[in-house]
């Protein structure tokens, strides 16, 4: 539904600025191509960053209350540091 509203606003603005009906589909295609290029660039960036990471092992340590949280969570030891789990345990 939001897409229809956004497309209508863009169409009305384009028509107010003097654009023809022919240029609106071209603008849509250009927008989609740019969006695909951005998504592909993000994928390549993530893949490159992922290849540079190293695997580490974690070990469960205890259940406890994380700092500033209202619920108990699991703590894991990774490389001599304790990290709380992001998912809460009931």
C-alpha atoms as one frame of an Amber mdcrd trajectory, in Angstrom:
protein
   0.000   0.000   0.000   2.818   2.390   0.849   4.438   1.690  -2.511   1.296
   2.883  -4.310   1.228   6.090  -2.268   4.936   6.737  -2.862   4.568   6.014
  -6.586   1.597   8.394  -6.796   3.494  11.170  -5.006   6.506  10.695  -7.281
   4.257  10.680 -10.360   2.481  13.868  -9.287   5.778  15.591  -8.477   7.237
  14.524 -11.825   4.197  15.847 -13.647   4.364  19.160 -11.704   8.007  19.517
 -12.697   7.111  19.067 -16.357   8.063  15.414 -16.952   6.260  13.379 -19.610
   4.462  10.111 -18.966   7.195   8.388 -20.981   9.964   9.349 -18.574   8.248
   8.009 -15.433   8.726   4.296 -16.302  12.330   5.071 -17.258  12.830   6.732
 -13.859  11.386   3.623 -12.194  13.724   1.326 -14.119  16.741   3.500 -13.292
  15.727   3.509  -9.612  15.426  -0.296  -9.586  18.809  -0.710 -11.287  20.458
   1.614  -8.760  18.753  -0.270  -5.915  20.013  -3.594  -7.290  23.543  -2.203
  -7.580  23.438  -1.003  -3.974  22.196  -4.399  -2.785  24.900  -6.161  -4.822
  27.542  -3.806  -3.417  26.385  -4.555   0.129  26.554  -8.283  -0.623  30.109
  -8.002  -1.983  31.184  -5.883   1.012  29.682  -8.422   3.433  31.298 -11.350
   1.616  34.721  -9.686   1.699  34.376  -8.839   5.391  33.252 -12.415   6.110
  36.300 -13.928   4.409  38.543 -11.886   6.701  37.011 -13.207   9.917  38.283
 -16.066  12.013  36.308 -18.752  13.746  36.331 -18.812  17.537  34.905 -21.272
  20.014  32.624 -20.229  22.818  31.887 -22.063  26.048  28.782 -21.729  28.206
  29.702 -20.261  31.594  26.565 -19.442  33.574  23.093 -17.990  33.745  22.824
 -14.520  35.184  21.438 -11.049  34.810  23.150  -8.911  32.200  24.001  -5.342
  33.123  20.973  -3.109  32.707  18.643  -5.977  31.762  15.524  -7.207  33.551
  15.857 -10.878  32.650  18.309 -13.703  33.108  20.468 -14.635  30.156  23.186
 -17.128  29.312  26.818 -16.020  29.422  29.492 -17.450  27.166  33.267 -17.246
  27.414  35.003 -16.392  24.148  38.738 -15.627  24.106  38.952 -14.937  27.854
  35.971 -12.535  27.771  32.391 -13.148  28.894  29.577 -12.174  26.561  25.837
 -12.294  27.314  23.509 -14.037  24.921  21.254 -11.690  22.976  18.238 -13.968
  23.433  16.644 -14.036  26.835  15.904 -17.221  28.773  12.732 -17.598  30.800
